[in-house]
Every structure is written in C-alpha cells, then in structure tokens.
C-alpha cells in the first residue's frame, strides 16, 4: 500500500505595505485576507497608525523606516500608499531593491516622474502596477464588455460626476485626488488618449488648492468627455454616463443598482422626406443587468498577486498609469493657464 502524499503548501507572495493611513489600512486588510499573500511588514512613520494596522495583520513586523523594509529578505512585493508626492521616488527605490511594486494613484504628480518610474521598471525584473481601483469594478468591466461587443453602438460622449461634502486635502487638489478614478475609467473604456484638455476650477476652502474642478476632454474621433470633481457639494455622487449611437448606460456606484442600460436614442429610417421624419426618437425599455459584486479592492489586489505569479502584464501597468498622469498634467496646465491645452 502506497504512502499518502504529503500536501504541498502553496507559495505566498510576501508583501510589505508602506503607508497605513486613510486608504493604506484598507490595503493591509485586503492583502491579509488573500490566501496568496502574506503580509510580512507594515511601515508608517506614525506609531499609532502602525498599531491600528497591525490588528489587521497580527503576524507582520512593524517599522517606521522604508529602508529597513527594502533591505528585508522576506519581502517580494512593496505596496505604496503614502502621499502622492512621494510615489515616484519610492516606486523607483523599491524597483531598484528588486521588489514588485503596487503604487496607489496617481503614479506621480508630473510626466517626468512617470518617466523615471518607467525607466526603473524597464530596467527591473519586477512588475509595477498602479492602483486605479475603478478599472477593477465589476460594473466597469461589464461596461467594457458592452462597448467591445458593439451593443451600445458608437460611443459619442460620456460624462462623470465625482462629488461629495468630504475631507479637505491640503497636499493635492480635487483634480489630482479624484480625477485619476475617472480618467483611468475613460482610458480603459475608450482605449484612446484625448488630444486636448480644458479644465477650470476654483479654491474656495484653501488658497491655492482647487476644491471644485471641471474637466473637458476632446478626442480625435469627435468623442467628448466631461468630469465634475468636488469635495464641496451637498450630495455624494459617483456616476458615469455613456451615450452611444444605439444605447446609453449609467453606472451609479452609490446606488444599489450599479448599472442601467437604456434602449434610447434616435433612429434614422432609410427613406425620409424632411428632417423631422429622418430623426425619430426611440424610447425603449431600461435593463438592469445582474452583476456579481465583488469588492473592487479585492479584485485589484488579487490581480496584482496573479500577475506576480503568472508574469502577466497588469491591466493598470506602467503604460496605463503613464497615460493617466499625462492627462492629469495637461489638465493642471489648463487650470494654471486658463485655456485649452494639448495633451503631450
């Protein structure tokens, strides 16, 4: 009789999480709950933040030194959730230390920063992924499938609303804090870069920090996109509306019904005698698809771990992250100059 085979333990990706503040503690929780990962280090300058995060991953070692984390032998991947101004430098240092890198949005605060990270990533054996959360939302993935299948027809324009009466930031304006979500969704859904940007905004709460911003994007294909951003608004809204030549869709992340498909538009009969007959309004039904909801952050962190294991390129890898920063940088130039600018 043969001996029973011993079970083989699945390898874990050993993860260090740097930055455990408002968003970083969610990353600690999510990676700690994923069976493919083992959180070995948690790093933050704030001792109280470290202590709070340690409750999510009790076995992790605690440090207030980024250098100590990079020197550790039991770290395969570094997750960076520090202030945005530090992202590019810390990502480059982690890649140079031969670690896989997940860096929260935005990857950098200027195009030069993203190019430094790109060079570091290309010279490394490790992968880099940006934390563009909304790309991993099940409803956004469903929208991408609808667009690719042609069900919505030609995409004519879209607009996003991301507003709230929320936490006032001092180190970044509403553009850099909120717009990465919407720009990354637009990039993912349309698969095209805008050719020009016109952004306007105003600083009502803190001098020099725009808390209300409107962004208009223009594409080569005559497509348009509009983004409204604010943390000075009476309602919390997280909405994306897509208008196609066949159907229209609304993604409302605040609602329990995340996605609605509208069979509405204009039909063009093959024969007509005047313009009024030519354009006939079609007002069909509303379809609410069943979408299996999984926490977007869990999907995003799981994708990072999967790419480490498989060697696949992340959906929000260096190219995607660079495109988002290029649009953000152009929008910031437009804010500063008060005019439409070309996207580099």
C-alpha positions in Angstrom: 0.0 0.0 0.0 1.4 3.4 -1.0 2.1 6.1 1.5 -0.3 9.1 1.4 1.1 12.0 -0.5 2.1 15.0 1.7 0.2 18.2 0.9 2.2 20.8 -0.8 1.9 24.3 0.7 1.0 27.0 -1.8 3.7 29.6 -2.1 2.8 33.0 -0.7 3.8 36.4 -2.1 5.4 38.2 0.9 4.0 41.7 0.9 5.2 44.9 2.7 2.7 47.7 2.9 4.1 51.2 3.3 1.6 53.9 4.4 -1.3 52.8 6.6 -3.4 56.0 6.8 -6.9 56.6 5.4 -6.5 54.2 2.5 -3.5 52.2 3.3 -5.2 50.4 6.2 -7.7 49.0 3.6 -4.8 47.6 1.7 -3.4 45.9 4.8 -6.8 44.3 5.4 -7.3 43.2 1.8 -3.8 41.6 1.4 -4.0 40.0 4.8 -7.3 38.3 3.7 -5.9 37.0 0.4 -4.6 33.4 0.8 -2.0 34.0 -1.9 -0.3 36.7 0.1 1.4 37.0 3.5 1.8 40.5 4.9 5.3 40.4 6.4 5.9 44.1 7.0 3.9 47.2 7.7 5.6 50.5 7.6 4.5 54.0 8.6 6.1 57.0 10.3 3.0 57.3 12.6 3.3 54.9 15.5 -0.5 55.0 16.2 -1.2 54.2 12.5 1.2 51.2 12.7 -0.6 49.9 15.8 -4.0 50.2 14.2 -2.8 48.4 11.0 -1.1 45.7 13.0 -4.5 44.5 14.2 -5.4 43.7 10.5 -2.2 41.6 10.1 -1.1 40.4 13.5 1.9 38.5 12.2 3.5 41.4 10.4 6.7 43.1 11.6 6.3 46.8 12.2 8.8 49.5 11.0 9.0 53.3 10.7 11.8 53.0 8.2 11.3 52.4 4.4 15.0 51.5 4.1 14.5 48.7 6.6 11.6 47.3 4.6 13.6 47.4 1.3 16.6 45.6 3.0 14.4 42.8 4.4 14.9 39.3 2.9 11.2 38.4 3.5 9.7 40.9 1.1 8.7 40.0 -2.5 6.4 43.0 -3.2 6.0 46.5 -1.8 2.6 48.2 -1.7 3.0 52.0 -1.6 0.1 54.1 -0.1 1.9 57.2 1.0 1.2 60.8 0.0 1.2 61.2 -3.8 4.2 63.5 -3.8 6.4 60.5 -2.7 5.0 57.9 -5.1 7.5 58.2 -7.9 10.7 58.2 -5.7 9.5 55.3 -3.5 8.5 53.2 -6.5 11.9 53.7 -8.1 13.6 52.8 -4.9 11.5 49.6 -4.5 12.2 48.5 -8.1 15.9 49.1 -7.6 15.7 46.9 -4.5 14.3 44.1 -6.7 10.8 44.2 -5.4 7.5 44.0 -7.3 5.6 47.3 -6.8 2.0 48.3 -6.3 1.7 52.1 -6.0 -1.5 53.9 -5.2 -2.9 56.5 -7.7 -1.6 58.7 -9.1 1.7 57.2 -10.0 3.4 60.6 -10.0 2.5 64.3 -9.9 4.1 65.1 -13.3 5.1 63.4 -16.5 8.8 63.5 -15.6 8.0 61.4 -12.5 6.2 58.7 -14.5 9.1 58.5 -17.0 11.6 57.9 -14.1 9.4 55.1 -12.9 9.1 53.8 -16.5 12.8 53.6 -16.9 13.2 51.9 -13.5 10.5 49.4 -14.3 12.0 48.6 -17.7 15.4 48.0 -16.1 14.0 45.8 -13.4 13.0 42.1 -13.4 9.9 43.1 -11.4 6.5 44.4 -12.3 4.8 47.6 -11.5 1.1 48.2 -11.1 -0.8 51.4 -10.3 -3.8 51.3 -8.0 -6.5 52.6 -10.4 -9.4 51.0 -8.4 -12.3 51.7 -10.7 -10.9 49.7 -13.6 -11.4 46.6 -11.4 -15.0 47.4 -10.5 -17.3 44.6 -11.8 -19.7 47.2 -13.3 -16.9 48.9 -15.2 -15.7 45.6 -16.6 -19.3 44.9 -17.7 -19.4 48.2 -19.5 -16.2 47.4 -21.3 -17.7 44.2 -22.5 -20.8 46.1 -23.7 -18.7 48.6 -25.6 -16.4 45.9 -27.2 -19.5 43.9 -28.3 -21.0 46.9 -30.1 -24.2 46.8 -28.1 -24.1 50.5 -27.3 -23.1 51.3 -30.8 -20.5 54.1 -31.5 -19.6 55.9 -28.3 -20.5 59.5 -28.8 -19.7 61.1 -25.5 -19.6 60.4 -21.7 -19.5 62.4 -18.5 -18.5 61.6 -14.9 -19.6 63.2 -11.6 -17.4 62.6 -8.5 -18.5 65.0 -5.8 -19.1 64.9 -2.0 -19.0 67.1 1.1 -15.9 65.4 2.2 -12.4 65.6 3.6 -10.5 68.7 2.6 -7.0 67.9 1.3 -4.0 70.2 1.7 -1.4 68.4 -0.4 -3.4 67.9 -3.6 -6.4 69.5 -5.3 -9.6 67.9 -6.4 -8.1 67.2 -9.8 -5.2 65.0 -8.6 -7.2 63.5 -5.7 -10.4 62.5 -7.6 -9.8 62.6 -11.4 -7.4 59.6 -11.6 -10.5 57.4 -10.9 -12.5 58.9 -13.8 -9.6 59.3 -16.3 -8.5 55.7 -15.7 -12.1 54.5 -16.4 -12.3 56.6 -19.6 -8.9 55.3 -20.7 -10.0 51.7 -20.0 -13.4 52.1 -21.7 -12.5 54.1 -24.8 -8.9 52.9 -25.3 -7.9 56.3 -26.6 -6.0 59.3 -25.4 -7.6 62.7 -25.6 -5.9 65.2 -27.9 -6.8 68.3 -25.8 -8.0 69.2 -22.3 -9.7 72.3 -20.9 -10.0 72.5 -17.1 -11.4 75.2 -14.9 -11.6 75.3 -11.1 -11.6 77.4 -8.0 -10.2 77.4 -4.5 -13.0 78.2 -2.0 -11.7 76.5 1.1 -7.9 76.5 1.0 -5.9 79.1 -1.0 -4.2 77.5 -4.0 -5.9 74.2 -3.7 -8.8 73.8 -6.1 -11.7 72.0 -4.4 -14.0 72.3 -7.4 -12.8 71.4 -10.9 -14.5 70.8 -14.3 -12.5 69.0 -16.9 -13.4 68.7 -20.6 -11.6 66.1 -22.8 -11.6 66.2 -26.6 -10.7 63.1 -28.7 -9.6 62.7 -32.4 -12.7 60.7 -33.1 -15.1 63.6 -32.2 -15.8 61.9 -28.9 -16.0 64.1 -25.8 -15.8 63.5 -22.1 -16.7 65.8 -19.2 -15.7 65.3 -15.5 -17.1 67.2 -12.5 -15.0 67.0 -9.3 -15.6 68.5 -5.9 -15.4 67.8 -2.2 -17.6 70.9 -1.7 -21.0 69.6 -2.7 -24.3 68.8 -0.9 -24.6 65.2 -2.3 -22.3 62.3 -2.7 -22.3 61.2 -6.3 -20.2 58.7 -8.2 -21.7 58.5 -11.6 -20.6 57.7 -15.2 -23.0 58.2 -18.1 -22.1 56.8 -21.6 -24.1 57.9 -24.6 -23.9 55.5 -27.6 -25.4 55.6 -31.1 -27.6 52.6 -30.2 -28.0 52.6 -26.4 -27.0 54.5 -23.4 -25.7 53.4 -20.0 -25.4 54.8 -16.5 -23.0 53.5 -13.8 -24.0 54.7 -10.4 -21.6 53.5 -7.7 -23.7 55.0 -4.9 -26.9 53.2 -5.9 -27.6 49.5 -5.1 -28.5 49.2 -8.8 -25.0 49.8 -10.1 -25.7 49.7 -13.9 -28.7 50.6 -16.0 -28.8 50.2 -19.8 -31.2 52.5 -21.7 -32.6 51.4 -25.1 -33.0 55.1 -26.1 -31.7 57.2 -28.9 -32.5 58.3 -32.5 -33.4 56.0 -35.3 -32.7 57.0 -38.9 -35.2 55.5 -41.4 -33.8 54.6 -44.8 -36.3 56.9 -46.5 -37.5 60.3 -45.4 -39.0 63.5 -46.8 -37.9 66.0 -44.2 -35.5 66.2 -41.3 -38.2 65.7 -38.7 -39.1 62.3 -40.1 -35.4 61.5 -40.5 -34.7 61.7 -36.8 -37.2 59.6 -34.9 -36.8 59.3 -31.2 -36.6 55.7 -29.9 -37.7 55.3 -26.3 -37.3 51.7 -25.3 -37.0 49.9 -22.0 -34.4 50.0 -19.2 -32.4 46.9 -18.5 -30.7 46.4 -15.1 -28.2 43.6 -15.6 -27.3 41.2 -12.8 -23.7 41.8 -11.9 -22.0 39.7 -9.3 -20.5 42.2 -7.0 -17.0 41.6 -5.6 -15.1 44.3 -3.7 -13.1 46.2 -6.3 -10.1 46.5 -4.0 -10.1 42.7 -3.5 -10.1 42.2 -7.3 -7.4 44.8 -7.7 -5.1 43.3 -5.1 -5.8 39.8 -6.4 -4.9 40.9 -9.9 -1.6 42.2 -8.6 -0.8 38.9 -6.9 -1.9 36.9 -10.0 0.4 39.0 -12.3 3.3 38.3 -9.9 2.6 34.6 -10.1 1.9 34.4 -13.8 4.2 37.0 -15.2 1.3 38.7 -17.0 1.3 42.5 -17.5 -1.1 44.3 -15.2 -4.2 45.9 -16.7 -3.1 49.1 -14.9 0.6 48.7 -15.5 3.1 51.4 -16.3 1.6 52.3 -19.7 -1.9 52.8 -18.3 -0.5 54.8 -15.3 1.6 57.0 -17.6 -1.4 57.8 -19.8 -3.5 58.8 -16.8 -0.7 61.1 -15.5 -0.3 62.7 -18.9 -3.9 63.7 -19.0 -3.8 64.9 -15.4 -0.7 67.0 -16.1 -2.4 68.6 -19.2 -5.5 69.4 -17.1 -3.3 71.0 -14.5 -1.6 73.1 -17.1 -5.0 74.2 -18.4 -6.0 75.1 -14.8 -2.9 77.2 -14.5 -3.1 78.9 -17.9 -6.9 79.3 -18.1 -7.1 77.8 -21.6 -7.4 74.6 -23.6 -4.1 72.8 -23.9 -2.8 69.9 -26.0 -2.1 66.6 -24.3 1.6 65.8 -24.8 
